[in-house]
């Protein structure tokens, strides 16, 4: 077994565990996989494709990529993504949306509006392609950071959900990698050799999420894993 296959095997165990716990997929699901072209979304797409081959459910995967006129950060070339999908028989849909003007006029975080407009485009693409589920590549680190962000900036304990129903249940958003750590994704992406290029989005470096990420990293120490402690607290947390 190759190194990427070995790493994928262990990451899929975490995805399968999350699937059993949160009921992420059902037989016959048509899933729109949101792929920005970065390490997280590419790894999720790769792992879901592997799971489609070996898993018990029959899943139909559709790949969705949103292209904007604003900073897109580090990603693989679109031609490479198209070829990757073609080789595996996966349809790729690319959507162009204007973001720059709205972001430049907003007094809110640029990341907030860029993310919101991208999500809206993906919701519409899911409807157009007949996908009842939309998969995002958020991982365990994102979950921990979101908890801290909501606590710091919104004054409430609100975790990122692994499964959430939208529009009266017409669309279900799933996050299969909520129990996969970012460090494992980094190792997997390097082993596979995704040709990721470009510079990180300059707005992201000064975002609230970047600040919280640095804070959690600095809080870690010998014998301490802050993010795992947050996940443990979430497993015991009962609202109300």
N, C-alpha and C positions, 0 to 999 in steps of 0.2 A: 504494500500500500504506500503510495506517495505521501510526502509530507502534507500537501494541501488536503489530500483525502483523509489523512489521520486527524488533522486539525478540524476539518469539516465534521467528522464523525462525532467529536466531543462537543462541538458547538450545536450540532443537531440534537444532541441529548438534552441540552438546555431549552431548545426550541420545542421539542416534543413534550418536555415537562410543562412548559408554559401553555402549550396547546391543551394538554389534559386538564390543567388547572383552570384555565379561562375559557375553554371551549372555543378556540380560535377558528377552526375550520370544520366544515362538514362535507360529506361526500357530494360531489357535483358542483362545488363552489367555483364561481368564475371570479378570479381575484385580480384586481389592478395593482401591480407592484410599482410603487412610486420610486423612480430611480433618478437621482440628481447626477449620478456619475462619480460620486465620491466613494470612499472606502466602505462606509456604513451601508448605503443603499445597494452597492454592488455586491457586497458580501451577503446581504439579505436575499437578493435575487438569486445568487449562486446557490445558497443554501435551500431556498424554497424550490428551486429547480431540482436539486438533488432529492429533496423530500418528496417531490411529486413522483419521482421514479420509484422510490422505495417505500413511501408511506402508504397507509391503508386507504386514505381517501383519494378519490379521483378529483384532482384539482386542474382547472384550466387557468393558466397564467397569461396575463396581458401586461406588457411593460409600458409604463407611462413616464414621459420625460417632459418637463416644463422648461422652455427656453425663454429667457427674458432679455431686456435691453439694459440690465443692471449688472453689477458685479456677481459673477457666478461661482467664484472660488475655484478650488482645485477639483478637477474632474477628468475622466477619460475623454478622448475625442469622440464625437458623436458617430463618426464613421466606424470606429472600433466597436462601440456599443451596438450599432446596427448589425455589424458582422457577427458579433457574439450571439445576438438574438436570432439571426438568420440560421446560424449553424445548429441551433437547438429548436428551431421551429416555433419561436415565440414572437408574436406580433409586437412591434414597437410603434407607439404613437407619440409623436412629438408635437407639443402645443406651444405656440408663440404667444406671449402676453406682454403688454407694456407695463413696466413697473417704475422706471426711472422718474417720470414726471410726478406720479403720485407720491413717491418716497421723498422727492426733493421739496414738495410742498407741505409735507407733514411735520408737525412739531413732535410727534411721537418717534420712538425708535425706528430706524430704518429697517432693522431686522424684523420688527413686528409687522410692518406693512408688507415687506417682501414675502415673508412667510405666509401671511394671511392671503395674499393674492395668489400665491402658488397653490395653496390648499384649495381655494375656491376653484381654480382651474382644474385641479385633480378631481374634485367632486363632480364637476361638469363632465369631465372625460369619463369617469366611472359610469355616469348615467348614459352617455352616448355609446359606450362600448358594451353596455349591458352587464356590468360588473356589480355584483351585490356586496363585494367586500373590497376594501382599499387597504393595502399593507404599507406601513411606514417603517423605516429602518431605525427607529429610536432604540437605544440599548440601555443596559442597566445603569450606566453612568448618567445618561440623560434623565432617567427616572429619579435618581437621587438628587441631581441638580435642580430638577423642576420642583421637587418638594421644598428644597431650601429657598428657591426663588419665590414660590408662592407664600412661604412663611415670612420672608424678609420684606417683600414688596407688595403683597396683597393681604397680608395679615390673616391668612387661613392655611389650614393643612389640607392640601388638595393634590393627591398624587396623579401622575400621568397614567391613564388607564390602558391596560393591555387590550381591552375590548370595549368598544363603546358604540351604541346605536345612534344614528343620526337620521333626521327627516322621517321620524315616525317608524324607524326600522328599515326604511328603504335602502339605507347604506350602513354597513358595519365597518368601522375602522378597527384594524387589528395591528398590533405591534409584536411580531413574533420574537423579537430579540430582547425583550425586556429583562431577561435573566442572563443575557450574554454580556460579558464585560468588554469595555472598549479595548483594553490591552490585548484581548484574544482576537478581536477583529483586526487590529493593527498587524498582529503576527500573521494572521490568515491572509490578509491582503498582500503583504510582502511576499509570502510563500507562493501565492498564485501569480504574482507579478502583474497586477493591473497597471496599465500605463497611465497612471494619474499624473497630470501635469498642471501648471498654472500656479497662481499665487492665491493664498487665502483671502477671502473677502475682507477688505480693510475695516468695514463697519463691525465685523464680528469680533475683532480683537478688543474693542472697547465696549462690548455689550455687557448686559447684566449677567448673561449666562457665562461669558468668559471670566467675569469677576468671581462668580460662584465656583466655577471649575478650579480656578487658582486657589481659592479659599479652601476647598475640600482637599486639594492636593497638598497644601501646606499643613493641613490638620492631621494628615496621615503621618504615622511614625512607626517605629519598631513595635510589633505586636498590635498595631492598630489599623483597622480598615474601616474608615469612616463611612464609605458608601455601603458596605455590607451591613454596618450597624443601622443605617437608615432603612435599608430594605428589611432588616429584621424588625424594626419598629413598625414599618408599614404592615407587615404580616400580622402584627398583634393589634394594630389600630382598628378601633370600631367607632365610626362616627356617631355622634348623638348620645 
